[in-house]
Amino acid sequence: MQCPKDKTSTLVEDTLEPGLTVMRCPKTGGVWLDRENYERWRSQQPQPEFDLEKLSQQLSEIDFHPPRTDAKAALCPDSGRIMTRARVDAPTPFYIERSPFNAGIWLDAGEWEILKHLGLHVQIDRLFSSSWKSQLREQHQVELQRDAVIDKLGTDIAEKVFALAETLKTHPNGDFGVAYLMQQFERAE
């Protein structure tokens, strides 16, 4: 089996985690996760619940510089067909490849460790889900908006605004509080 990113290299069997056999490229350090091996291993792992806010924060803090091979399109080592790519939106984005033929997964050097740090190593297929990507983008927009409020109002006032917003969201008549605040701004003009 040839390496998807270096045609001169033959993949060799290796162990990525206890019970998870992979094929590793000795030159690039990338690994091929055979779908059956991965699913067998994954089924025995705890499946974490994802907190999108926490995950989005973790993604923004990743200090990972993907290898040059990450920029190259890859061919499935089993079928020779081009693999689909899922972008991981870290400060320096990187891509995970999946075979349309057999759903095997190619990870360039260092990507498994990042996915493991994020808790995504047992949920790699989430990265290819458009609805999940959309949820992550929405969470990122919420964080940008929160940062803008802090920037404009300062930390002390922003924290009070956030606390009031949470209180009003959970109060059965919170909409009256919001309407009152809006009226105060309209009167000030």
N, C-alpha and C positions, 0 to 999 in steps of 0.2 A: 504494500500500500504506500503510495507516494504522498509526500507532504503537500497539502493544498497551497502552501505559500512558497515552497522551494522545491521545484521539480527535480533537483539533483539529490534530494534527501529521501530516504526510506524511513517510514515510521517504525518505531520499536515499541514493544509492549512495556508498560510501566504501571505503577499504582499511584493514583492521584490522592485517594483517601482510602482508609481501610475498607476493603470490600468493593472499591471502585477501580476497575482495570480500564486503562485508556491506552491509546497509541500516541506516543510522544515523538516529536521531531527533534532529533539530536542537534540540529543546527539552529533552528529558530526558537526552540523551547515551547512551541505551541502544542496543544493536545487535541486529539480527536476523541469525542465522547460517543461511543456507539450507543444508539438509542436503547437497545435492550439492556445493556450493562448499566446505563445511567438510570433507567426506570426501575430496575431491580434494586439498585443502591438507594435511589430516592424514596422508594416505597418503605424503606426501613428507617428513614430519617424523620425527626419531628418536623412538622410543617408549621412554620411561624405565621402568625397573623401580622399583616403589614400595617404599620402606622405611616400613612403617606407623608405626613408632616415630618416625621423623624427621618424617613427615607430620603425625602427631598433635601433635608438639611445635610444628611450624610453625603449625598451625591455632590452637593456644593462644596464640600470640604475635602473631597478626594484629591490627593496629590499623586496622580498617576500619569505618566507619559507613555502612551502606547508605543510599541516597537514600530519601526518603519513598515513592517509586513502588514500591519493593521490596515493600511491604506489600500492594499491590493485586494482586488476581488479574488475569491477563492472558488475552486472547483471541488465538488464532493469527491473524496478519495475513493468512494465505492462506485459512484455512477458516472463521474466525470462531468456532471451538470453543474452549472453555476449555482452557488448557494445564495440564499436570501440573507440580508444583513439587518440587524437590529441595532440602532444607535443607542448608546448609553450616554445620557446627557450629563457628563461630569464637566468640570471646568475645561479639561481637554477631552472632548468626546472620543469614544472608541466604539468599535463594532464587534458584535458577536454574530457568527455565521451559523446558519442551519440549513441542512440539506432538504430540498423539496422532494427528494427521492425517498429517503429513509428516515428523515428527521434527526439524523446525527448532528452533533454540534461541534464546531471548531472554535477553540479559544486560543488566541495568541498568548504569548508569554506574559504572565502577570495578571491576566484577566480573571482566572479562577480565584485568585486571592482577593481581588476586588469584589467579585460576586459573593464570595464567602463572607467578607467583612459586612456587606450590605444585607446578608441573609437571603440573597437571590440564587445562591448556588443550588438550592433545592426547588427553585421555581423559575428556571431559565426561560421556559416558554412564555412567561409573563412579558418578557422583553419584546416579544413579537406580537403582542395583543394591542390592537389600535385603541381599544377602550381603556386599557390600563395606561398606555402612553398619554392618552387624553387626560386621565385623572391626575397623572404626575404633572402635566403642563398646567392644569388648573391650580394645583397646589403651589406650583412655582409662582404663578401670577399672584396668588394670595400673599405669598412671602414678599414679593416685590412691592405690593401695595402696602403691606405692613411696614416695610423699610422706608417707603416714601412718607408715611405718616410720622414715623419717628424722625426722619430728616426734617420735615416741615414744622413739627410741633415741639421737638425735643423729647427726650426719653421720659421725663416725669409726666408731662401732659399726655403723651401718647399712651403710656401705661394706664392712666386714668380713663382715657377714651376706650381702650381695649376692654378694660374691666367693665365699664358702663355698657358697652356693646354686648358683652356676654350676659350681663344681668338682664338687659332689655330683651335679648333673644329668648331667654328662658322664662321671662315673666309673661303671664297670660295677657296682660294689657301693655306689653312692651311697645307696641306700635304707637300708643298714645304718647309715650315718652319721646319716641323718634319724631312724631309730628310736632310736639312741643318744641323740641330743639330746632327743627326746620323753621317754625314760626319765628323763633327768636332771631334767626339769621335773616329772614325776610324783613322783619321790622327794623333791623339794624341798617338795612340799605335805605 
